């Protein structure tokens, strides 16, 4: 006798009818999903680091180039702060997920090896969380130094050392040293900032940690996202090293150029 019952073929037993978001979020809570998200956020941050370095290298082209670049960013207004907030969120998420993965790894083996012989893993690959936390601390310092002006440092001037906060606030108010009156003299602020030796040393050390982080991070990003195979791994490894040290050399060149007087001679 014919039946009116719906065939099971019309409703496969493995069909998940939950909304896509509710299916996606539990996957990210897994170790594989967390690694994927760490890689995705890391890729985003690497792109920002490269663009940020290229923008700051306008320092070598002189006052007008760097101040024009800074004014272009400032003209974005609220969009700029939205981008900064989003970038900071991505960075905190990147660090938080990496720390959680590290804690999960330790919890899976609470008793360490009696004799741990590391054959292939490099120092940077084994200390990604450490270098990431150092970079986070540097980011906070960098924002306090140049963006919010909280770091109280001194800058040498012909009339003796002055407080960096007082100096930058004076430049922001008067903008007397910049011919374009509608711009802050970011060039002079940068020169005064890097003339402070401890501050420049802090920047240089932070860039070395950033380089160590990128050495492993760039290549492992593609591995975690499933875009890697044993055949292309050596090439990705070399690309990661190239990106890392180009970023380090580019960022370190700025405080070194200011300290040695190669740039900034037009700032009293």
N, C-alpha and C positions, 0 to 999 in steps of 0.2 A: 504494500500500500504506500502511496506517495505521502511524504511528510512535508509539513510547512516549516520545519526547523531549519534555521540558517546553517549552511554548511560551515564547518570549521575552517575551510580554506579561505573564507572571506575575512576571518579574523585570526591571522597567524598568532600562535601563542607567545612569541617573543616580541610582539609589537608593543612599544612603549608609547602610550598616548599622552604622557605628561608634556607640558610646554617645553620648548627647546631649552629655555634658560634653566628649568629645573632638572633637565637631563645633563646640562653642561657643567653646572656648578659642582655636583658631587664628583665628577671626573677630575676637576681641578684640585680637589682635596686629597686625591691619591698621590703617591710619590711620583708616578710618571707625569700626572697632570701638573703637579707643582714644579717639576723640572722643566716642563714645557713653558709654564708661565714665567719662570725665572729666566729662561732663555729669551722669551719674547720681550720681556721688559729690559733685559740686558741689551738686546739688539737696538731697542729704542734709545736707551741711554748712550750706547756707543755712537749712534748717529748724532745725538746732541753734543757729545764731547768733541767730535770732529768739527761740527759746525761752529761750536763755541770757540774752539781754538783758531779756526780760520778767521772768524770775526775779530778776535783779539789781536791777531797778527797784523792788523791794520796799524798797530803801534809803530811798526817799522816804516810805514809810509808817511808818518808825521801826524801833527796835531789835527789838521783839517780832515784827514781820512778817518781817524779813529772817532773824532767828535761827530762827524757826519754819520758814521755807522751807529753810534750810540743814539743820536737823535732819531734815526730811522726806526730803531727799536722802540724808543720812547713814544713815537707818534702812534704806535699801535694801541696805546692807552690801556683800556680794560682787557683787551685781548692779550696783551703782554703778561699781565698779572694772572690771567686765566691759564696761559701757557705755563707760567712759572709754577702755579699751584698744581696743575696736572703733572708737570715734570717731577715735582717733589713727591707727589703721591705715587708715581711710578717707581721712584727711587726707594721710598720707604717700603713699598710692596715687594720690590726686588730683594731688599735686605731681609725683610721679615720672613719671606718664603725660604730664602737661603738658610737663615738661622734655624727655621723649623725643620728643614731637611737634615741639617747637621745634627740637631737634637734627636731626630728619628733614627738617624744612623747610629748614634751612640746608644740609644735605648735598645736597638736591635742587638747590640753586643756590649752589655754593661761592663764585662770584664775584658780589658784590653789584651792584646797579644803579649806573651812574655818576651818574645824577640820579634819585633816588627821590622822586617826587611823590605824596604821600598826599592823596587827595581825600576819601574817605568814612571811612576808619579813624580812630577817635579815639585819643588817647594811651593811654587805659586798655586798649583792645582790642589795641594793639601792644605793651603791656608787662604782659600778664597773668602771665607767668612771674616777672617782677621783683616785682610786687606780691604774688604768691603766696609768694615766698621771704621777703619782709619779714614777711608774716603768720605764716609758719612760725617765724621768729626771735622774733616777739613771743609766739607761743604757748609757746615754750620758756621765755621770760622770765616769762610769766604763771604757768606751772606752778611755776617755781622761786621765784616771789615769794610766792604765796598757798597753793599746794597743798603744796609740799615745804619752804618756808621757807628756801631756800638763799641768796636774794638778801639781802645785808647792806646795809640802808638805815637811815636814821635817821628818827625821827618826833618832832615837837615836842610837848612836854608842859609843864605848868606848872613843873616842876622842871628844865626844859632838855631838849635833844634826847637821846633814848635810842636804843639799837640796836633796829631793828625786830624782829629775830629774838628778842632777849631779851624784848621787850614781848609779842609774840604767844605765845611759849612760856609767859610768865607768865599771860596771859589763858586759855590752854588749861588750865593746871594749876588755877588758883584759880577762874576764872569768877566772880570776885567782883563784877564790874560788871553781871552779868546776873541778874535775879531768878530766872529758871528755871535751877536749878543743874545740870540734866541736859543743858544745851546749851552749846556753845562760843559765845563772844560774837563771832560773825562780823561783826556790825555794827561793833563797836569796832575790830576788825582792819582792816576796810575803811576806816573813817574815818582811822585812823592811817596806813594805807598811802597814801591819797590826799592827806594833809596834806604828804607829801614832794613838793616841787615838781618835781624832776627825774623822779620816778616818774610823776607825773600827766602831765607833758609827754610822756613816752614812750608812755603809754596813748593820749593824744589823737592823737599823730602816727600811731600804729599804726591807730587807727580811721579816719583819713583814707585810709590805704592800703587798708584793708578796703572803704571806700566806693568807691574807684576800681575795685577788683577786682569788686565786686558790680554796679557800673554796667553793665559789659559782660557779666559772667558770668551774671546772672539771665536776661537775654533770650536770650543765645547758647545757654544750656542747652536751651531748647525747640527752637531751631534745629538743634542737633547731634543731638537725639533724634528729629528729623523731625516735630515737632509745630508747625511754623511755616509760614506762607505769606506772600508779599509783602503780602497784605491785612491780616493781623493783626500784622505785624512792628512797625509804629509803636506799636500798643497795648502789645506786649510790651516794647518799648524804654522807654516811659514807665513801665510797671510796674516794670521793673528799676531805673530811676532813683529811683522812689518808695521801693522796698524798701531800696535802698542808703542813701539819705540819712535815712530813718527810723531805720535801724540806727545810723548814725553819730551822729545827734542824740541818740538814746537813750543810747548808750554814753558819749558825750562829756559829756552832762549830769551824770553822776555825779561824775567828778573835779572838774569846774568847780563843782558845787554844794558840794563839800567845801572846795575852795580858797577860795571866796567866803564860806563860813560859812553858807550857806543850810540845810545839814543838818549834823548832827554836833555841834551845840552842847551836847548832853547828854553828850558824851564829854569828860572833863577833858584 
